[in-house]
């Protein structure tokens, strides 16, 4: 970006960039900020094309591109049963287990 005369602090988020660059300098450097937006959009396009090509070419497994068709969504009850080691406990049994372990 230095090649195009764009300098500043661009390492942080939107609040940091606004407080250090955009708000104090917008009146005199608005053309550079438009150029910064164009350069950012071009870089975004380049990153998208390169990563999409690499993912498709080398068949990298990303979320949603797994080989198995057996994706199953578990309910909260099934998850809790699995966490309990396959034993689903009701509230009375859990309360009894907690009170007996404290005495």
C-alpha positions as CSV (number, residue, x, y, z in Angstrom):
1,X,0.0,0.0,0.0
2,X,3.0,2.2,0.4
3,X,3.4,2.0,-3.4
4,X,0.1,3.9,-3.7
5,X,0.9,6.4,-1.0
6,X,-1.4,4.8,1.6
7,X,0.1,4.9,5.0
8,X,-1.4,4.7,8.5
9,X,-2.3,2.3,11.3
10,X,-4.3,-0.6,9.7
11,X,-3.4,-3.4,12.1
12,X,-6.4,-3.1,14.4
13,X,-10.1,-3.1,14.1
14,X,-12.6,-0.5,12.9
15,X,-12.5,1.6,16.1
16,X,-8.7,1.9,16.1
17,X,-8.6,2.7,12.4
18,X,-11.3,5.3,12.8
19,X,-9.8,7.0,15.8
20,X,-6.2,7.2,14.4
21,X,-6.8,7.6,10.7
22,X,-10.3,8.3,9.4
23,X,-11.8,10.9,11.8
24,X,-8.7,13.2,12.2
25,X,-7.6,13.0,8.6
26,X,-10.9,12.6,6.6
27,X,-11.1,16.3,5.5
28,X,-7.7,16.4,3.9
29,X,-7.1,12.8,2.8
30,X,-10.5,11.4,1.7
31,X,-9.1,10.4,-1.7
32,X,-6.5,8.2,-0.1
33,X,-9.2,6.5,1.9
34,X,-11.3,5.8,-1.2
35,X,-8.1,4.3,-2.8
36,X,-7.6,2.2,0.4
37,X,-11.1,0.8,0.0
38,X,-10.5,-0.1,-3.6
39,X,-7.2,-1.8,-2.7
40,X,-8.8,-3.7,0.1
41,X,-11.5,-5.0,-2.2
42,X,-8.9,-6.1,-4.8
43,X,-6.9,-7.9,-2.1
44,X,-10.1,-9.6,-0.9
45,X,-10.8,-10.8,-4.4
46,X,-7.3,-12.1,-4.8
47,X,-7.4,-14.0,-1.4
48,X,-10.8,-15.5,-2.3
49,X,-9.6,-16.8,-5.7
50,X,-6.3,-18.2,-4.5
51,X,-7.8,-20.0,-1.5
52,X,-10.8,-21.3,-3.5
53,X,-8.4,-22.7,-6.1
54,X,-6.1,-24.3,-3.5
55,X,-9.1,-25.8,-1.6
56,X,-10.7,-27.3,-4.7
57,X,-7.4,-28.4,-6.4
58,X,-5.9,-30.2,-3.4
59,X,-9.3,-31.2,-1.9
60,X,-8.7,-29.8,1.5
61,X,-11.3,-30.8,4.0
62,X,-13.0,-27.6,5.3
63,X,-16.2,-27.5,7.3
64,X,-19.0,-28.6,5.1
65,X,-16.8,-30.5,2.6
66,X,-16.3,-33.8,4.5
67,X,-16.5,-37.1,2.7
68,X,-19.1,-38.7,5.0
69,X,-22.7,-38.1,4.4
70,X,-23.6,-39.3,7.9
71,X,-23.7,-35.9,9.5
72,X,-26.1,-36.0,12.4
73,X,-27.4,-33.2,14.6
74,X,-27.7,-34.3,18.2
75,X,-30.3,-32.9,20.5
76,X,-29.4,-31.4,23.9
77,X,-30.7,-34.5,25.7
78,X,-28.5,-36.8,23.5
79,X,-25.5,-34.6,24.2
80,X,-26.0,-34.7,27.9
81,X,-26.5,-38.4,27.9
82,X,-23.2,-38.9,26.0
83,X,-21.5,-36.6,28.5
84,X,-22.9,-38.7,31.4
85,X,-21.2,-41.8,30.0
86,X,-24.4,-43.1,28.4
87,X,-26.4,-42.9,31.6
88,X,-29.1,-40.3,31.5
89,X,-29.9,-39.1,35.0
90,X,-33.1,-37.4,35.9
91,X,-33.2,-34.5,38.4
92,X,-34.1,-36.7,41.5
93,X,-31.3,-39.1,40.8
94,X,-28.8,-36.3,40.3
95,X,-30.0,-34.5,43.5
96,X,-29.7,-37.7,45.5
97,X,-26.2,-38.3,44.1
98,X,-25.1,-34.8,45.0
99,X,-26.5,-34.8,48.5
100,X,-25.1,-38.2,49.4
101,X,-21.6,-37.2,48.3
102,X,-21.6,-34.2,50.5
103,X,-22.5,-36.0,53.7
